[in-house]
Amino acid sequence: MSTLSYTRLNAALRLCSWAGEALQQSPDEVERRVQERTAELASVNEALRRELAERARAEEQLKAECAQLEAQLLQAQKMEIVGQLASGAAHDFNNLLMVILGYADLLLLRLDASSPMRKSLEEIKRASNRAAALTRQLLTFSRKQVLHPQVLDLNTVMTDIDKMLRRLIDEQITLITVPDSALDRVKADPGQIEQVIMNLVVNARDAMPEGGVLTIETANVELDQEYARWHANVQPGPYVMLAVSDTGCGMDEATQARIFEPFFTTKEPGKGTGLGLSTVASIIKQSGGCVWVYSEVGRGTTFKIYLPRVEEAVEVRSKDDSSSAVPRGTETVLVVEDDSLVRELAVQILQEQGYTVLEASNGREALLTGQEHVGSGIDLLLTDLVMPQMSGREVAEYLACVHPNIRILYMSGYTDRTIIQHNILEAGTSLLQKPFTPNVMIRKVREVLDAPLGNKDTYPSEHQRSLLRWPAER
């Protein structure tokens, strides 16, 4: 029995007891006491009614919270499945893209500037780059894309891409930037933040087909406990806000609830992949921030991105030296790659730069080739990391026994963060990420060859001695 029910019973018993006494009292006194007891019972009944109503509300709220948690769990499971599919497909897809881009680059280098074939090759390269960008979006969404965070001033990032943004929007759209002159710094990947801004600008442009105003602003803000209480995974504290607002068509609540889902789009077929906003959310989440959206149908939309403030000084972004001369070499390089298209491309690129190239399609061929060239020497092993039967790391361990001065350069479609997390390689190991261009590959090869040799054990370990038997055993 609840406290209120027990109180109500006691009140009733007291009323009965009082009724017996009241018969001996005057009518006025009886009336007064009746009114008092009636008011007491009414108060008890009202309290009981409120308790029952509160319990009903609590049960409804609990049901709603359970339903919301279940929906979030299902959404998280769906995101994980899509992420696994994206990550698994990236390796093979990156290999194909690297071959297409690589041969396009080689042909462009060989063709005269006036050749009519250049335009076709450039279109092939442009389409391949778009495919590579889509792969990066999938990897970013699945949180498999490696990030290179550095201390940034978001005002500087906006200035750097201002011309590009103005080319993205139509003439009837007015772009207004409102930078905070006292803006603090954040730590994030500059390339990814640029992608975030461009994705939001493209969405805003598409929401204003007849023109309008697009506003990008920055500000220092403080997110308090109240904000954090109503927004999951948000920690109270100082943040830098980046806001992108438009005066477009806006969104209803049902659409807003789904905008960060992958492949969800309100655009016409062929006008969007549905990955733009899911990529934005993933990038900001990996950078320690959060995204908030407010929109009303017919009154526009505002996206607010909050990134934690940092105290460090802004880092200077390195300049792209891709236009400088590609370094050549005369060393001997062993290329080990199970994908024949990628292997043939790598061999051709290296040969054209003056290197002597040996090739192997698997670990066993690489071990035999290493034995055959013990006298002449191999200067660099360029090997795919993940191969059937024998990994690139195992090949490298064996060759390091018979070629003590060999340098090792791994290549893989997986990111360095994923590789390190799975203990495939140690941090600091030289890794060439697929897909890569001929220039990137040549520069990385030269960088590894020119680096000083680390300290190596003169005598191989027991494990390394066992590796010497592999060619005969396999």
C-alpha positions as CSV (number, residue, x, y, z in Angstrom):
1,M,0.0,0.0,0.0
2,S,1.4,3.4,-1.0
3,T,1.9,6.2,1.6
4,L,-1.0,8.2,0.1
5,S,-3.4,5.3,0.2
6,Y,-2.4,4.6,3.9
7,T,-3.0,8.3,4.7
8,R,-6.4,8.2,3.0
9,L,-7.4,5.1,5.0
10,N,-6.4,6.8,8.2
11,A,-8.4,9.9,7.3
12,A,-11.4,7.8,6.6
13,L,-11.1,6.0,10.0
14,R,-10.7,9.3,11.8
15,L,-13.8,10.6,10.0
16,C,-15.8,7.5,11.2
17,S,-14.5,8.0,14.7
18,W,-15.4,11.7,14.6
19,A,-18.9,10.9,13.3
20,G,-19.7,9.1,16.5
21,E,-18.5,12.0,18.6
22,A,-20.2,14.6,16.4
23,L,-23.7,13.2,17.3
24,Q,-23.2,14.6,20.8
25,Q,-22.2,18.1,19.5
26,S,-24.2,21.1,18.2
27,P,-25.3,21.3,14.5
28,D,-22.9,24.2,13.8
29,E,-20.0,22.4,15.2
30,V,-20.9,19.3,13.3
31,E,-21.1,21.3,10.0
32,R,-17.7,22.9,10.6
33,R,-16.1,19.6,11.4
34,V,-17.7,18.0,8.3
35,Q,-16.3,20.7,6.1
36,E,-12.9,20.3,7.6
37,R,-12.9,16.5,7.1
38,T,-14.3,16.8,3.6
39,A,-11.5,19.2,2.7
40,E,-9.0,16.8,4.2
41,L,-10.3,14.0,2.1
42,A,-10.4,16.1,-1.1
43,S,-6.7,17.0,-0.5
44,V,-5.8,13.4,0.0
45,N,-7.7,12.4,-3.2
46,E,-6.0,15.2,-5.2
47,A,-2.6,14.1,-3.9
48,L,-3.4,10.5,-4.9
49,R,-4.6,11.6,-8.3
50,R,-1.4,13.6,-8.9
51,E,0.7,10.6,-7.8
52,L,-1.1,8.3,-10.2
53,A,-0.7,10.8,-13.0
54,E,3.0,11.3,-12.3
55,R,3.5,7.5,-12.4
56,A,1.7,7.3,-15.7
57,R,3.9,10.1,-17.1
58,A,7.0,8.4,-15.8
59,E,6.0,5.2,-17.4
60,E,5.3,6.9,-20.8
61,Q,8.7,8.7,-20.6
62,L,10.5,5.5,-19.8
63,K,8.8,3.8,-22.8
64,A,9.8,6.7,-25.0
65,E,13.4,6.7,-23.8
66,C,13.6,2.9,-24.3
67,A,12.2,3.3,-27.8
68,Q,14.7,6.1,-28.5
69,L,17.7,4.0,-27.2
70,E,16.5,1.0,-29.3
71,A,16.3,3.2,-32.4
72,Q,19.8,4.6,-31.6
73,L,21.2,1.1,-31.2
74,L,19.7,-0.1,-34.5
75,Q,21.1,3.0,-36.2
76,A,24.5,2.4,-34.7
77,Q,24.4,-1.2,-35.9
78,K,23.4,-0.1,-39.3
79,M,26.2,2.4,-39.4
80,E,28.7,-0.2,-38.3
81,I,27.6,-2.6,-41.1
82,V,27.9,0.1,-43.7
83,G,31.3,1.1,-42.3
84,Q,32.6,-2.5,-42.5
85,L,31.4,-2.8,-46.1
86,A,33.0,0.5,-47.0
87,S,36.3,-0.4,-45.4
88,G,36.3,-3.9,-46.9
89,A,35.7,-2.6,-50.4
90,A,38.3,0.2,-50.1
91,H,41.4,-2.0,-50.6
92,D,40.3,-3.4,-54.0
93,F,38.7,-0.2,-55.2
94,N,41.8,1.8,-54.3
95,N,44.0,-0.6,-56.3
96,L,41.8,-0.1,-59.4
97,L,41.8,3.7,-59.0
98,M,45.6,3.8,-58.6
99,V,46.1,1.9,-61.8
100,I,43.7,4.2,-63.7
101,L,45.2,7.4,-62.3
102,G,48.8,6.1,-62.6
103,Y,48.6,5.3,-66.3
104,A,46.7,8.5,-67.0
105,D,49.6,10.5,-65.3
106,L,52.2,8.5,-67.2
107,L,50.5,9.2,-70.6
108,L,50.1,12.9,-69.8
109,L,53.9,13.1,-69.0
110,R,54.7,11.5,-72.4
111,L,52.3,13.5,-74.5
112,D,53.1,16.9,-76.0
113,A,51.2,19.9,-74.6
114,S,49.4,20.3,-78.0
115,S,48.3,16.7,-78.3
116,P,44.5,16.3,-78.8
117,M,44.7,13.2,-76.5
118,R,45.5,15.3,-73.5
119,K,41.9,16.4,-73.0
120,S,40.5,12.9,-73.0
121,L,43.2,11.8,-70.5
122,E,42.4,14.7,-68.3
123,E,38.7,13.8,-68.3
124,I,39.7,10.2,-67.3
125,K,41.8,11.6,-64.5
126,R,39.1,13.9,-63.3
127,A,36.5,11.1,-63.2
128,S,39.0,8.9,-61.3
129,N,39.6,11.6,-58.8
130,R,35.9,12.0,-58.2
131,A,35.7,8.2,-57.6
132,A,38.7,8.5,-55.2
133,A,36.9,11.3,-53.4
134,L,33.8,9.1,-53.0
135,T,36.0,6.4,-51.5
136,R,37.4,8.9,-49.0
137,Q,33.9,9.9,-48.1
138,L,33.0,6.3,-47.4
139,L,36.1,5.8,-45.3
140,T,35.5,9.0,-43.4
141,F,31.9,8.0,-42.7
142,S,33.1,4.6,-41.4
143,R,35.9,6.3,-39.4
144,K,38.6,4.4,-41.3
145,Q,40.0,7.5,-43.1
146,V,43.2,8.6,-41.5
147,L,43.2,12.2,-40.2
148,H,46.2,14.6,-39.9
149,P,45.1,17.1,-37.3
150,Q,46.9,20.3,-36.7
151,V,46.3,23.6,-35.0
152,L,44.1,25.8,-37.2
153,D,42.6,29.2,-37.4
154,L,39.2,28.6,-39.0
155,N,39.2,32.2,-40.4
156,T,42.3,31.3,-42.4
157,V,40.7,28.1,-43.7
158,M,37.7,30.1,-44.9
159,T,39.9,32.7,-46.6
160,D,42.0,30.0,-48.3
161,I,38.9,28.4,-49.9
162,D,36.8,31.6,-50.5
163,K,37.4,31.6,-54.2
164,M,36.6,27.9,-54.5
165,L,33.3,28.4,-52.6
166,R,32.3,31.3,-54.8
167,R,32.8,29.1,-57.8
168,L,30.5,26.5,-56.3
169,I,27.5,28.8,-55.8
170,D,25.3,30.4,-58.4
171,E,25.4,34.1,-59.3
172,Q,22.0,34.7,-57.7
173,I,23.3,33.6,-54.3
174,T,25.0,36.2,-52.1
175,L,27.8,34.8,-50.0
176,I,28.5,36.7,-46.8
177,T,31.4,35.8,-44.4
178,V,31.4,37.0,-40.8
179,P,34.7,36.0,-39.2
180,D,35.3,36.7,-35.5
181,S,38.4,38.9,-35.3
182,A,39.3,37.4,-31.9
183,L,38.7,33.8,-32.9
184,D,40.6,31.1,-30.9
185,R,42.2,28.0,-32.4
186,V,41.1,24.4,-33.0
187,K,42.9,21.2,-33.8
188,A,41.6,19.3,-36.8
189,D,42.6,18.0,-40.2
190,P,42.6,21.1,-42.5
191,G,41.7,19.1,-45.6
192,Q,38.8,17.5,-43.8
193,I,37.5,20.8,-42.4
194,E,37.6,22.3,-46.0
195,Q,35.5,19.3,-47.1
196,V,33.0,20.0,-44.3
197,I,32.6,23.6,-45.3
198,M,32.2,22.7,-49.0
199,N,29.7,20.0,-48.3
200,L,27.6,22.4,-46.3
201,V,27.9,25.2,-48.9
202,V,26.8,22.8,-51.7
203,N,23.8,21.7,-49.6
204,A,22.9,25.4,-49.0
205,R,23.2,26.2,-52.7
206,D,20.9,23.3,-53.6
207,A,18.4,24.6,-51.1
208,M,18.2,28.0,-52.8
209,P,17.5,27.2,-56.5
210,E,16.1,30.6,-57.1
211,G,18.8,32.5,-55.1
212,G,19.2,33.7,-51.6
213,V,21.8,34.6,-49.0
214,L,24.5,32.2,-47.7
215,T,26.2,33.2,-44.5
216,I,29.3,31.6,-43.0
217,E,30.4,32.9,-39.6
218,T,32.8,32.0,-36.8
219,A,32.7,32.8,-33.1
220,N,34.0,31.8,-29.7
221,V,31.3,30.2,-27.6
222,E,30.8,28.5,-24.3
223,L,28.7,25.3,-24.1
224,D,27.3,25.0,-20.6
225,Q,25.9,22.1,-18.6
226,E,22.4,22.8,-19.8
227,Y,23.4,22.5,-23.4
228,A,25.4,19.3,-22.7
229,R,22.4,17.8,-20.9
230,W,20.2,18.0,-24.0
231,H,22.9,17.0,-26.5
232,A,24.5,13.5,-26.3
233,N,28.3,13.2,-26.3
234,V,28.8,16.9,-25.7
235,Q,31.2,18.0,-22.9
236,P,30.6,21.5,-21.5
237,G,33.5,24.0,-22.1
238,P,35.0,26.5,-24.5
239,Y,34.4,25.9,-28.2
240,V,34.9,27.5,-31.6
241,M,31.7,27.7,-33.6
242,L,31.5,27.5,-37.4
243,A,28.0,28.3,-38.7
244,V,26.6,27.9,-42.2
245,S,23.2,29.4,-42.8
246,D,21.0,29.8,-45.9
247,T,17.6,31.4,-46.7
248,G,16.4,28.3,-48.7
249,C,13.5,25.9,-48.5
250,G,14.3,24.5,-45.1
251,M,13.4,21.1,-43.7
252,D,10.6,19.6,-41.6
253,E,11.3,17.7,-38.4
254,A,11.1,14.2,-40.1
255,T,13.8,15.2,-42.6
256,Q,16.0,16.7,-39.9
257,A,15.9,13.5,-38.0
258,R,17.5,11.6,-40.9
259,I,19.8,14.1,-42.5
260,F,23.0,12.5,-41.0
261,E,22.1,9.0,-42.2
262,P,24.3,7.7,-45.0
263,F,22.7,7.6,-48.4
264,F,19.7,9.6,-47.3
265,T,19.0,12.4,-49.6
266,T,16.1,14.7,-50.6
267,K,17.8,15.6,-53.9
268,E,16.7,14.3,-57.3
269,P,18.3,11.1,-58.6
270,G,21.8,11.7,-59.8
271,K,22.1,15.0,-57.9
272,G,23.5,13.7,-54.6
273,T,25.1,10.5,-53.1
274,G,23.5,11.0,-49.6
275,L,27.0,10.9,-48.1
276,G,27.7,14.7,-47.7
277,L,26.2,15.3,-44.2
278,S,27.1,11.9,-42.9
279,T,30.7,12.7,-43.8
280,V,30.4,16.0,-42.1
281,A,29.1,14.4,-38.9
282,S,31.9,11.8,-39.0
283,I,34.7,14.3,-39.5
284,I,33.5,16.6,-36.7
285,K,33.0,13.6,-34.3
286,Q,36.5,12.4,-35.0
287,S,37.8,15.9,-34.3
288,G,36.1,15.9,-30.9
289,G,33.3,18.3,-31.9
290,C,29.6,18.1,-32.6
291,V,27.1,19.3,-35.2
292,W,23.7,21.0,-34.5
293,V,21.1,21.9,-37.0
294,Y,18.0,24.2,-36.9
295,S,15.6,24.5,-39.8
296,E,12.0,25.5,-40.6
297,V,10.2,24.9,-43.8
298,G,10.3,27.9,-46.0
299,R,12.6,29.8,-43.6
300,G,16.1,28.3,-44.3
301,T,18.6,26.2,-42.4
302,T,21.5,26.8,-40.1
303,F,24.2,24.2,-39.4
304,K,26.4,25.0,-36.3
305,I,29.7,23.1,-35.9
306,Y,31.4,23.2,-32.5
307,L,35.1,22.3,-32.2
308,P,37.0,22.4,-28.9
309,R,39.3,25.4,-28.4
310,V,43.1,24.7,-28.0
311,E,45.9,27.0,-26.7
312,E,48.7,25.9,-29.0
313,A,50.0,28.2,-31.8
314,V,48.8,27.8,-35.3
315,E,50.8,25.3,-37.4
316,V,52.1,26.4,-40.8
317,R,50.7,24.2,-43.6
318,S,53.4,22.6,-45.8
319,K,53.5,23.7,-49.4
320,D,52.7,21.3,-52.2
321,D,56.0,20.6,-54.1
322,S,54.3,18.5,-56.7
323,S,55.4,20.9,-59.4
324,S,59.1,20.4,-58.6
325,A,61.3,18.0,-60.5
326,V,60.6,14.3,-59.8
327,P,63.8,12.7,-58.3
328,R,65.5,9.9,-60.2
329,G,67.6,7.0,-59.0
330,T,69.8,4.1,-60.0
331,E,69.2,1.7,-57.1
332,T,67.7,-1.8,-57.3
333,V,64.1,-2.1,-56.1
334,L,62.2,-5.3,-55.5
335,V,58.4,-4.8,-56.0
336,V,56.2,-7.4,-54.4
337,E,52.4,-7.0,-55.2
338,D,49.8,-9.7,-55.7
339,D,47.7,-7.5,-57.9
340,S,49.2,-7.7,-61.4
341,L,47.8,-4.3,-62.6
342,V,49.3,-2.5,-59.6
343,R,52.6,-4.3,-59.8
344,E,53.1,-3.6,-63.5
345,L,52.3,0.0,-63.0
346,A,54.8,0.4,-60.1
347,V,57.5,-1.4,-62.1
348,Q,57.0,0.9,-65.1
349,I,57.0,4.0,-63.0
350,L,60.3,3.0,-61.3
351,Q,62.0,1.9,-64.5
352,E,61.2,5.2,-66.2
353,Q,63.0,7.0,-63.3
354,G,66.2,5.0,-63.8
355,Y,65.8,2.3,-61.2
356,T,66.7,-1.4,-61.7
357,V,63.5,-3.2,-60.9
358,L,62.9,-6.8,-59.8
359,E,59.3,-8.0,-59.3
360,A,57.4,-10.8,-57.5
361,S,53.7,-11.6,-57.3
362,N,53.8,-13.2,-53.9
363,G,55.9,-13.8,-50.9
364,R,57.5,-17.1,-52.1
365,E,58.7,-15.5,-55.3
366,A,60.1,-12.6,-53.3
367,L,62.1,-14.8,-51.0
368,L,63.6,-16.7,-54.0
369,T,64.4,-13.5,-55.7
370,G,66.1,-12.3,-52.5
371,Q,68.3,-15.3,-52.4
372,E,69.2,-15.0,-56.0
373,H,70.5,-11.5,-55.6
374,V,72.4,-11.8,-52.3
375,G,75.6,-10.9,-54.1
376,S,74.4,-8.0,-56.2
377,G,72.2,-6.6,-53.4
378,I,68.7,-5.2,-53.2
379,D,68.5,-1.6,-52.0
380,L,64.7,-1.2,-51.4
381,L,61.8,-3.6,-50.9
382,L,58.5,-2.0,-52.0
383,T,55.8,-4.5,-50.9
384,D,52.1,-4.7,-50.5
385,L,51.4,-5.2,-46.8
386,V,48.4,-7.6,-47.0
387,M,48.9,-10.5,-49.3
388,P,47.6,-14.1,-49.3
389,Q,49.8,-16.8,-47.7
390,M,52.6,-14.5,-46.6
391,S,52.3,-10.9,-45.5
392,G,54.6,-8.1,-46.6
393,R,56.0,-7.8,-43.1
394,E,57.1,-11.5,-43.2
395,V,58.8,-10.9,-46.5
396,A,60.6,-7.9,-45.1
397,E,61.8,-9.8,-42.1
398,Y,63.3,-12.5,-44.2
399,L,65.0,-10.1,-46.7
400,A,66.4,-8.1,-43.8
401,C,68.3,-11.3,-42.8
402,V,70.0,-11.8,-46.2
403,H,70.2,-8.1,-47.2
404,P,71.2,-6.2,-44.0
405,N,71.2,-2.8,-45.7
406,I,67.8,-3.1,-47.4
407,R,65.2,-0.4,-46.9
408,I,61.6,-1.3,-46.5
409,L,58.6,0.6,-47.9
410,Y,55.1,-0.9,-47.4
411,M,52.1,0.0,-49.5
412,S,48.5,-0.6,-48.6
413,G,44.9,0.5,-49.2
414,Y,44.3,0.4,-45.5
415,T,45.1,3.5,-43.4
416,D,48.1,3.7,-41.1
417,R,45.8,4.1,-38.1
418,T,44.0,0.9,-38.9
419,I,47.2,-1.0,-39.5
420,I,48.8,0.2,-36.2
421,Q,45.6,-0.5,-34.2
422,H,45.6,-4.1,-35.5
423,N,49.3,-4.5,-34.7
424,I,50.3,-5.1,-38.3
425,L,53.0,-2.5,-38.2
426,E,54.7,-0.4,-35.6
427,A,54.2,3.4,-35.5
428,G,56.8,5.2,-37.6
429,T,57.1,2.5,-40.3
430,S,57.3,3.8,-43.9
431,L,53.9,3.4,-45.5
432,L,52.6,4.4,-49.0
433,Q,48.8,4.6,-49.0
434,K,46.9,3.6,-52.0
435,P,45.8,5.1,-54.3
436,F,48.9,7.2,-55.0
437,T,50.1,9.0,-58.1
438,P,53.4,8.3,-59.8
439,N,54.9,11.5,-58.4
440,V,53.9,10.6,-54.8
441,M,55.3,7.1,-55.2
442,I,58.7,8.3,-56.6
443,R,59.1,10.9,-53.9
444,K,58.4,8.4,-51.2
445,V,60.8,5.8,-52.7
446,R,63.5,8.5,-52.8
447,E,62.8,9.6,-49.3
448,V,63.1,6.1,-47.9
449,L,66.3,5.4,-49.9
450,D,67.9,8.6,-48.7
451,A,67.0,8.1,-45.0
452,P,69.8,6.8,-42.7
453,L,69.8,3.1,-41.8
454,G,68.6,2.4,-38.3
455,N,70.5,0.2,-35.9
456,K,70.3,-3.5,-37.0
457,D,71.3,-6.6,-35.1
458,T,74.4,-8.1,-36.7
459,Y,73.2,-11.6,-35.8
460,P,69.6,-12.6,-36.7
461,S,67.3,-13.7,-33.9
462,E,66.1,-17.3,-33.6
463,H,62.8,-16.3,-35.3
464,Q,64.7,-14.7,-38.2
465,R,66.9,-17.8,-38.6
466,S,63.7,-19.8,-39.0
467,L,62.7,-17.5,-41.8
468,L,65.8,-18.5,-43.8
469,R,64.2,-21.9,-44.4
470,W,61.0,-20.5,-45.9
471,P,61.9,-20.6,-49.6
472,A,62.7,-24.3,-49.4
473,E,59.7,-25.1,-47.3
474,R,57.1,-23.2,-49.2
